[in-house]
């Protein structure tokens, strides 16, 4: 899986969680009922064909102005204006790149350094792991490979490794990017939450890890 779509190429967004009261509200709603924020959501479709957004493990939003064709589960980063009764307007959006989940037996063991940022975009929800990472990029068109490796620790199926290969790209500038992985093929949690551990090699050349609460997608 290759990915070279840097975060500064996405629609101009705040990299920090934002929440503010908004105007232009629906009739019958007060400004206190309306919030605006940036979010990463899963685009889904119900049995009647209506598209909705899965905000987290339990929250569903109904977009009023999303006109894109439905192509299966997709992850997007977007700005939302959320009204009462879980309706929302999409203020801006961009699709995220999907990474590859592979077994340890299919991984050569090599990984170049990268840093995973601990902010709201690095998250586990709805059976997906989204990673906001930073690494060095070249000036040319060399694409980097990103994989999520499972099964390296046979005693813990919820231990994953974030593996990044620069594919010989000459480092020139450091920048952030986003990628997501569908991890719902991991053993079912049976509706409960378990601890998921993500490991990687930092830019300092040292092992790093981060833990999340994970529940299989319902």
QUIZI-V154587 format. One record per pair of residues at least 4 apart in sequence whose C-alpha atoms are under 6 Angstrom apart, sorted by sequence separation. I is the first residue (numbers start at 0). J is the second residue. D is the distance in Angstrom with one decimal. If there is no record, write none. Layout:
{{I & J & D} {I & J & D}}
This chain:
{{44 & 48 & 5.6} {45 & 49 & 5.5} {54 & 58 & 5.3} {82 & 86 & 5.2} {123 & 127 & 5.6} {200 & 204 & 5.9} {201 & 205 & 5.4} {44 & 49 & 5.4} {54 & 59 & 5.8} {81 & 86 & 5.9} {82 & 87 & 5.7} {123 & 128 & 4.5} {200 & 205 & 5.6} {44 & 50 & 4.3} {53 & 59 & 4.6} {81 & 87 & 4.2} {122 & 128 & 5.9} {150 & 156 & 5.9} {200 & 206 & 4.7} {43 & 50 & 5.6} {44 & 51 & 6.0} {52 & 59 & 5.6} {80 & 87 & 5.3} {122 & 129 & 5.3} {199 & 206 & 6.0} {200 & 207 & 5.9} {43 & 51 & 5.4} {52 & 60 & 5.0} {80 & 88 & 5.1} {121 & 129 & 5.3} {199 & 207 & 5.4} {51 & 60 & 5.8} {79 & 88 & 5.7} {121 & 130 & 4.6} {198 & 207 & 5.7} {42 & 52 & 4.9} {51 & 61 & 4.8} {79 & 89 & 4.9} {121 & 131 & 5.2} {149 & 159 & 5.0} {198 & 208 & 4.2} {41 & 52 & 5.5} {78 & 89 & 6.0} {79 & 90 & 5.6} {120 & 131 & 6.0} {148 & 159 & 5.6} {197 & 208 & 5.4} {40 & 52 & 5.9} {41 & 53 & 5.0} {78 & 90 & 5.1} {148 & 160 & 5.0} {197 & 209 & 5.3} {40 & 53 & 5.5} {78 & 91 & 5.3} {147 & 160 & 5.6} {196 & 209 & 5.8} {20 & 34 & 5.0} {40 & 54 & 4.9} {77 & 91 & 5.4} {147 & 161 & 4.9} {196 & 210 & 4.5} {19 & 34 & 5.8} {77 & 92 & 4.0} {116 & 131 & 5.7} {195 & 210 & 5.5} {19 & 35 & 5.4} {76 & 92 & 5.6} {115 & 131 & 5.9} {116 & 132 & 5.6} {146 & 162 & 5.2} {195 & 211 & 5.1} {18 & 35 & 5.4} {76 & 93 & 5.5} {115 & 132 & 4.3} {145 & 162 & 5.8} {194 & 211 & 5.8} {18 & 36 & 4.7} {75 & 93 & 5.6} {114 & 132 & 5.5} {145 & 163 & 4.8} {194 & 212 & 5.0} {195 & 213 & 5.9} {17 & 36 & 5.1} {75 & 94 & 4.4} {114 & 133 & 5.1} {144 & 163 & 5.8} {193 & 212 & 5.8} {75 & 95 & 5.4} {113 & 133 & 5.9} {144 & 164 & 5.0} {192 & 212 & 6.0} {193 & 213 & 5.3} {74 & 95 & 5.8} {113 & 134 & 4.9} {143 & 164 & 5.7} {192 & 213 & 5.3} {143 & 165 & 4.7} {192 & 214 & 4.7} {143 & 166 & 5.9} {191 & 214 & 5.9} {62 & 86 & 5.9} {64 & 88 & 6.0} {60 & 85 & 4.9} {61 & 86 & 4.7} {62 & 87 & 4.8} {63 & 88 & 5.6} {60 & 86 & 5.6} {61 & 87 & 6.0} {62 & 88 & 5.6} {188 & 214 & 5.8} {141 & 168 & 5.7} {188 & 215 & 5.6} {187 & 215 & 5.7} {43 & 72 & 5.6} {42 & 72 & 5.7} {42 & 73 & 5.2} {137 & 168 & 5.6} {41 & 73 & 5.5} {137 & 169 & 4.9} {183 & 215 & 5.8} {41 & 74 & 4.6} {137 & 170 & 4.8} {40 & 74 & 5.7} {136 & 170 & 5.0} {137 & 171 & 4.8} {40 & 75 & 5.7} {135 & 170 & 5.1} {136 & 171 & 5.7} {39 & 75 & 5.6} {136 & 172 & 5.4} {39 & 76 & 4.4} {135 & 172 & 5.4} {158 & 195 & 6.0} {160 & 197 & 5.7} {38 & 76 & 5.8} {135 & 173 & 4.2} {157 & 195 & 4.9} {158 & 196 & 4.8} {159 & 197 & 5.0} {160 & 198 & 4.8} {161 & 199 & 5.2} {38 & 77 & 5.6} {134 & 173 & 5.4} {160 & 199 & 5.7} {37 & 77 & 5.7} {134 & 174 & 6.0} {37 & 78 & 4.3} {133 & 174 & 5.5} {36 & 78 & 5.7} {133 & 175 & 4.2} {36 & 79 & 5.5} {132 & 175 & 5.5} {35 & 79 & 5.5} {132 & 176 & 5.6} {35 & 80 & 4.4} {103 & 148 & 5.7} {131 & 176 & 5.9} {34 & 80 & 5.7} {100 & 146 & 5.9} {102 & 148 & 5.6} {103 & 149 & 5.8} {131 & 177 & 4.7} {34 & 81 & 5.4} {99 & 146 & 5.0} {100 & 147 & 4.7} {101 & 148 & 5.0} {102 & 149 & 5.1} {103 & 150 & 5.4} {130 & 177 & 5.7} {33 & 81 & 5.6} {100 & 148 & 5.9} {102 & 150 & 5.9} {103 & 151 & 5.2} {130 & 178 & 5.5} {33 & 82 & 4.9} {129 & 178 & 5.9} {129 & 179 & 4.2} {128 & 179 & 5.6} {110 & 162 & 5.2} {111 & 163 & 5.4} {128 & 180 & 5.2} {110 & 163 & 5.2} {111 & 164 & 5.2} {127 & 180 & 5.6} {110 & 164 & 5.5} {127 & 181 & 4.6} {127 & 182 & 5.5} {126 & 182 & 5.6} {126 & 183 & 4.8} {56 & 124 & 5.6} {55 & 124 & 5.5} {56 & 125 & 4.8} {55 & 125 & 6.0} {97 & 178 & 5.8} {98 & 179 & 5.7} {96 & 178 & 5.2} {97 & 179 & 5.0} {98 & 180 & 5.1} {97 & 180 & 5.8} {114 & 201 & 5.2} {112 & 200 & 5.2} {113 & 201 & 5.1} {114 & 202 & 5.9} {112 & 201 & 5.2} {113 & 202 & 5.1} {126 & 215 & 5.3} {112 & 202 & 4.6} {126 & 216 & 4.6} {125 & 216 & 5.1} {0 & 98 & 6.0} {0 & 99 & 5.9} {3 & 142 & 5.5} {2 & 142 & 6.0} {1 & 142 & 5.8} {2 & 143 & 5.5} {1 & 143 & 5.3} {1 & 144 & 4.3} {0 & 144 & 5.3} {0 & 145 & 5.8} {6 & 175 & 5.5} {5 & 175 & 5.9} {6 & 176 & 4.6} {5 & 176 & 4.6}}
